[in-house]
Amino acid sequence: MKDKAIFYHAGCPVCVDAERQLADALDRNRFDVESVHLGQEAGRIADAEAAGVKSVPAVVLAGQPFHINFGAALSDLK
């Protein structure tokens, strides 16, 4: 069974670059990768918060949040 990797972003240039560099580099044989654009899917902000995400871009790997760079706080996206 693959671990889940969820990449949360807001569509800003920092986020798009992080997605290209990190999310695309993940081993798809090991991770089921999902990309969530919180600017377009605001209903998923609560999911990101529940996973421990404080800002985007961030990736949650197997339930552990990793903040890549500061693009926007989740509170700014609400």
Residue frames as qw, qx, qy, qz and C-alpha x, y, z in Angstrom:
[[0.000, 0.888, 0.460, 0.000, 0.00, 0.00, 0.00],
 [0.409, 0.463, -0.013, 0.786, 1.30, 3.45, -0.93],
 [0.240, -0.486, -0.410, 0.734, 1.69, 6.30, 1.55],
 [0.204, 0.871, 0.423, 0.143, -0.32, 9.43, 0.83],
 [0.382, -0.190, 0.024, 0.904, 1.43, 12.67, -0.14],
 [0.143, 0.860, 0.484, 0.069, -0.72, 15.80, -0.33],
 [0.394, 0.031, 0.061, 0.917, 0.82, 18.96, -1.72],
 [0.006, -0.852, -0.485, 0.197, -1.09, 22.06, -0.58],
 [0.360, -0.045, 0.177, 0.915, -0.57, 25.34, -2.41],
 [0.185, 0.713, 0.391, -0.552, -2.28, 28.59, -3.35],
 [0.624, 0.658, 0.361, 0.220, -1.18, 28.94, -6.96],
 [0.057, -0.956, 0.196, 0.211, 1.41, 31.67, -6.31],
 [0.583, 0.669, -0.459, 0.042, 4.78, 31.53, -8.12],
 [0.176, -0.527, 0.773, -0.308, 6.54, 30.20, -4.99],
 [0.741, -0.005, 0.561, -0.368, 3.94, 27.42, -4.71],
 [0.832, 0.518, -0.047, -0.191, 4.02, 26.50, -8.38],
 [0.361, 0.672, -0.633, 0.130, 7.82, 26.26, -8.33],
 [0.375, -0.363, 0.773, -0.360, 7.75, 24.14, -5.16],
 [0.851, 0.196, 0.347, -0.341, 5.16, 21.84, -6.72],
 [0.728, 0.613, -0.298, -0.073, 7.27, 21.37, -9.83],
 [0.211, 0.625, -0.705, 0.260, 10.43, 20.73, -7.86],
 [0.277, -0.273, 0.809, -0.440, 9.15, 18.65, -4.97],
 [0.746, 0.171, 0.427, -0.482, 5.80, 17.09, -5.73],
 [0.776, 0.532, -0.245, -0.233, 6.91, 16.01, -9.19],
 [0.262, 0.575, -0.759, 0.158, 10.09, 14.48, -7.72],
 [0.616, -0.264, 0.606, -0.429, 8.27, 12.13, -5.35],
 [0.025, 0.149, -0.963, -0.223, 8.46, 8.45, -6.15],
 [0.649, -0.013, -0.144, -0.747, 5.00, 7.57, -7.51],
 [0.675, -0.003, -0.736, -0.053, 5.66, 3.90, -6.71],
 [0.352, -0.104, -0.702, 0.610, 5.94, 4.84, -3.04],
 [0.093, 0.345, 0.401, -0.843, 3.49, 7.75, -2.74],
 [0.168, 0.673, 0.674, 0.256, -0.03, 8.41, -3.96],
 [0.240, -0.167, -0.054, 0.955, 0.41, 12.14, -4.74],
 [0.077, 0.802, 0.581, 0.118, -2.43, 14.66, -4.65],
 [0.256, 0.076, -0.019, 0.964, -2.07, 18.37, -5.37],
 [0.094, -0.764, -0.629, 0.111, -4.59, 20.69, -3.72],
 [0.187, 0.346, 0.093, 0.915, -4.88, 24.32, -4.90],
 [0.164, -0.495, -0.681, 0.515, -6.44, 25.95, -1.84],
 [0.115, 0.283, -0.070, -0.949, -7.26, 29.10, -3.80],
 [0.467, 0.018, -0.578, -0.669, -9.59, 27.02, -5.94],
 [0.651, -0.290, -0.695, -0.090, -10.60, 24.46, -3.29],
 [0.148, -0.524, 0.382, -0.747, -11.16, 26.61, -0.20],
 [0.848, -0.329, -0.063, -0.411, -13.26, 23.83, 1.30],
 [0.898, 0.063, -0.353, 0.255, -10.06, 21.83, 1.76],
 [0.081, 0.682, -0.406, 0.604, -8.43, 24.44, 4.06],
 [0.719, -0.491, 0.274, -0.409, -9.88, 22.64, 7.09],
 [0.990, 0.070, -0.065, 0.104, -8.25, 19.39, 5.87],
 [0.544, 0.555, -0.323, 0.540, -4.89, 21.16, 5.59],
 [0.278, -0.656, 0.365, -0.599, -5.25, 22.66, 9.08],
 [0.906, -0.306, 0.141, -0.255, -6.20, 19.27, 10.53],
 [0.921, 0.225, -0.134, 0.288, -3.03, 17.81, 8.97],
 [0.619, -0.571, -0.022, 0.538, -0.90, 20.47, 10.71],
 [0.471, 0.415, 0.271, 0.730, -0.33, 22.77, 7.74],
 [0.212, -0.699, -0.289, 0.618, 0.22, 26.39, 8.82],
 [0.193, 0.738, -0.215, -0.610, 1.26, 27.93, 5.50],
 [0.846, 0.406, 0.328, 0.112, 1.63, 27.05, 1.85],
 [0.783, 0.181, -0.532, -0.267, 3.39, 25.62, -0.01],
 [0.449, -0.417, 0.723, -0.318, 3.50, 22.53, 2.16],
 [0.649, 0.125, -0.695, -0.283, 3.46, 18.81, 1.66],
 [0.694, -0.363, 0.461, -0.417, 2.01, 16.24, 4.01],
 [0.522, 0.344, -0.772, -0.114, 3.87, 12.94, 3.67],
 [0.563, -0.175, -0.801, 0.106, 2.34, 9.95, 5.43],
 [0.459, -0.759, -0.462, -0.020, 0.54, 12.29, 7.83],
 [0.540, -0.497, -0.081, 0.675, 3.56, 14.50, 8.65],
 [0.307, 0.936, 0.172, 0.023, 3.43, 18.15, 7.45],
 [0.619, -0.178, 0.167, 0.747, 6.52, 19.75, 5.91],
 [0.176, 0.934, 0.159, -0.267, 6.52, 23.49, 5.21],
 [0.769, 0.319, 0.216, 0.510, 8.59, 24.20, 2.13],
 [0.271, 0.142, 0.022, 0.952, 8.75, 27.99, 1.99],
 [0.092, 0.561, 0.558, -0.604, 6.49, 30.74, 3.19],
 [0.100, 0.307, 0.572, 0.754, 4.12, 31.77, 0.44],
 [0.410, -0.435, -0.123, -0.792, 0.91, 32.46, 2.39],
 [0.201, -0.074, 0.806, -0.552, -0.53, 31.65, 5.79],
 [0.060, -0.379, -0.904, -0.189, -3.65, 29.47, 5.73],
 [0.013, -0.651, -0.519, 0.554, -5.47, 32.25, 7.59],
 [0.069, 0.455, -0.265, -0.847, -4.85, 34.51, 4.57],
 [0.122, -0.020, -0.835, -0.536, -6.66, 32.02, 2.32],
 [0.031, 0.464, 0.844, -0.267, -9.87, 31.95, 4.33]]
